Amino acid sequence: MQRLLIIAGIALLVIGLAWPWMSKLPFGRLPGDIHVVREGFSFHFPIVTCIVISVVVSLLLWIFRR
C-alpha cells in the first residue's frame, strides 16, 4: 500500500508539473468528439479522446506486466 501511494503521489506531481504542456495537446478536441452548442446549453463528450487514452493505457499496462 505504501508503494502504491508513493507512486500515485509522484504521478500526480509529474502531471501537475507537465500540465502547461499537456493542455496544448489536442486531446478533447479530436475529430469524432461530440460537441453540441445551443442557446443556453453546451454539451461536450470526448468519445474519441476516451478511446485513445484507453488504448494507450491498456498498451502501457500490457507492456509493464510482461
ChimeraX commands (.cxc) that place a marker at each C-alpha (Angstrom):
marker #1 position 0.00,0.00,0.00 radius 0.5
marker #1 position 2.85,2.38,0.76 radius 0.5
marker #1 position 4.42,1.79,-2.64 radius 0.5
marker #1 position 1.09,2.47,-4.37 radius 0.5
marker #1 position 0.62,5.77,-2.51 radius 0.5
marker #1 position 4.17,6.88,-3.30 radius 0.5
marker #1 position 3.76,6.05,-7.00 radius 0.5
marker #1 position 0.38,7.81,-7.11 radius 0.5
marker #1 position 1.89,10.90,-5.46 radius 0.5
marker #1 position 4.80,11.00,-7.88 radius 0.5
marker #1 position 2.42,10.55,-10.83 radius 0.5
marker #1 position 0.25,13.44,-9.63 radius 0.5
marker #1 position 3.34,15.60,-9.17 radius 0.5
marker #1 position 4.58,14.85,-12.69 radius 0.5
marker #1 position 1.14,15.52,-14.18 radius 0.5
marker #1 position 0.88,18.78,-12.26 radius 0.5
marker #1 position 4.27,19.95,-13.46 radius 0.5
marker #1 position 3.55,18.94,-17.06 radius 0.5
marker #1 position 0.05,20.50,-17.14 radius 0.5
marker #1 position 1.05,23.66,-19.09 radius 0.5
marker #1 position 2.40,21.49,-21.92 radius 0.5
marker #1 position -0.35,18.87,-21.68 radius 0.5
marker #1 position -3.08,21.48,-22.09 radius 0.5
marker #1 position -1.69,22.31,-25.56 radius 0.5
marker #1 position -2.24,18.73,-26.78 radius 0.5
marker #1 position -5.32,18.21,-28.94 radius 0.5
marker #1 position -6.96,15.76,-26.50 radius 0.5
marker #1 position -10.58,16.72,-26.01 radius 0.5
marker #1 position -10.67,18.33,-29.45 radius 0.5
marker #1 position -10.08,15.30,-31.66 radius 0.5
marker #1 position -12.23,14.61,-34.72 radius 0.5
marker #1 position -15.15,12.48,-33.59 radius 0.5
marker #1 position -15.54,14.14,-30.19 radius 0.5
marker #1 position -19.14,15.21,-29.69 radius 0.5
marker #1 position -19.70,18.91,-29.05 radius 0.5
marker #1 position -23.19,20.42,-29.16 radius 0.5
marker #1 position -23.77,24.13,-28.56 radius 0.5
marker #1 position -27.29,25.52,-28.37 radius 0.5
marker #1 position -28.70,28.68,-26.91 radius 0.5
marker #1 position -28.20,28.42,-23.16 radius 0.5
marker #1 position -26.80,24.87,-23.43 radius 0.5
marker #1 position -23.44,23.32,-24.16 radius 0.5
marker #1 position -22.60,19.61,-24.17 radius 0.5
marker #1 position -19.17,18.12,-24.77 radius 0.5
marker #1 position -18.40,14.38,-24.76 radius 0.5
marker #1 position -14.84,13.46,-25.87 radius 0.5
marker #1 position -15.59,9.90,-27.04 radius 0.5
marker #1 position -12.59,9.57,-29.38 radius 0.5
marker #1 position -10.27,11.04,-26.76 radius 0.5
marker #1 position -11.53,8.47,-24.23 radius 0.5
marker #1 position -10.89,5.64,-26.69 radius 0.5
marker #1 position -7.35,6.86,-27.49 radius 0.5
marker #1 position -6.45,7.23,-23.81 radius 0.5
marker #1 position -7.91,3.78,-23.06 radius 0.5
marker #1 position -5.85,2.15,-25.80 radius 0.5
marker #1 position -2.64,3.88,-24.68 radius 0.5
marker #1 position -3.15,2.95,-21.01 radius 0.5
marker #1 position -4.01,-0.65,-21.97 radius 0.5
marker #1 position -0.84,-0.93,-24.06 radius 0.5
marker #1 position 1.30,0.53,-21.27 radius 0.5
marker #1 position -0.17,-1.88,-18.71 radius 0.5
marker #1 position 0.32,-4.80,-21.09 radius 0.5
marker #1 position 3.97,-3.82,-21.64 radius 0.5
marker #1 position 4.71,-3.37,-17.91 radius 0.5
marker #1 position 3.10,-6.69,-16.94 radius 0.5
marker #1 position 5.36,-8.67,-19.29 radius 0.5
marker link #1:1,2 radius 0.2
marker link #1:2,3 radius 0.2
marker link #1:3,4 radius 0.2
marker link #1:4,5 radius 0.2
marker link #1:5,6 radius 0.2
marker link #1:6,7 radius 0.2
marker link #1:7,8 radius 0.2
marker link #1:8,9 radius 0.2
marker link #1:9,10 radius 0.2
marker link #1:10,11 radius 0.2
marker link #1:11,12 radius 0.2
marker link #1:12,13 radius 0.2
marker link #1:13,14 radius 0.2
marker link #1:14,15 radius 0.2
marker link #1:15,16 radius 0.2
marker link #1:16,17 radius 0.2
marker link #1:17,18 radius 0.2
marker link #1:18,19 radius 0.2
marker link #1:19,20 radius 0.2
marker link #1:20,21 radius 0.2
marker link #1:21,22 radius 0.2
marker link #1:22,23 radius 0.2
marker link #1:23,24 radius 0.2
marker link #1:24,25 radius 0.2
marker link #1:25,26 radius 0.2
marker link #1:26,27 radius 0.2
marker link #1:27,28 radius 0.2
marker link #1:28,29 radius 0.2
marker link #1:29,30 radius 0.2
marker link #1:30,31 radius 0.2
marker link #1:31,32 radius 0.2
marker link #1:32,33 radius 0.2
marker link #1:33,34 radius 0.2
marker link #1:34,35 radius 0.2
marker link #1:35,36 radius 0.2
marker link #1:36,37 radius 0.2
marker link #1:37,38 radius 0.2
marker link #1:38,39 radius 0.2
marker link #1:39,40 radius 0.2
marker link #1:40,41 radius 0.2
marker link #1:41,42 radius 0.2
marker link #1:42,43 radius 0.2
marker link #1:43,44 radius 0.2
marker link #1:44,45 radius 0.2
marker link #1:45,46 radius 0.2
marker link #1:46,47 radius 0.2
marker link #1:47,48 radius 0.2
marker link #1:48,49 radius 0.2
marker link #1:49,50 radius 0.2
marker link #1:50,51 radius 0.2
marker link #1:51,52 radius 0.2
marker link #1:52,53 radius 0.2
marker link #1:53,54 radius 0.2
marker link #1:54,55 radius 0.2
marker link #1:55,56 radius 0.2
marker link #1:56,57 radius 0.2
marker link #1:57,58 radius 0.2
marker link #1:58,59 radius 0.2
marker link #1:59,60 radius 0.2
marker link #1:60,61 radius 0.2
marker link #1:61,62 radius 0.2
marker link #1:62,63 radius 0.2
marker link #1:63,64 radius 0.2
marker link #1:64,65 radius 0.2
marker link #1:65,66 radius 0.2
view
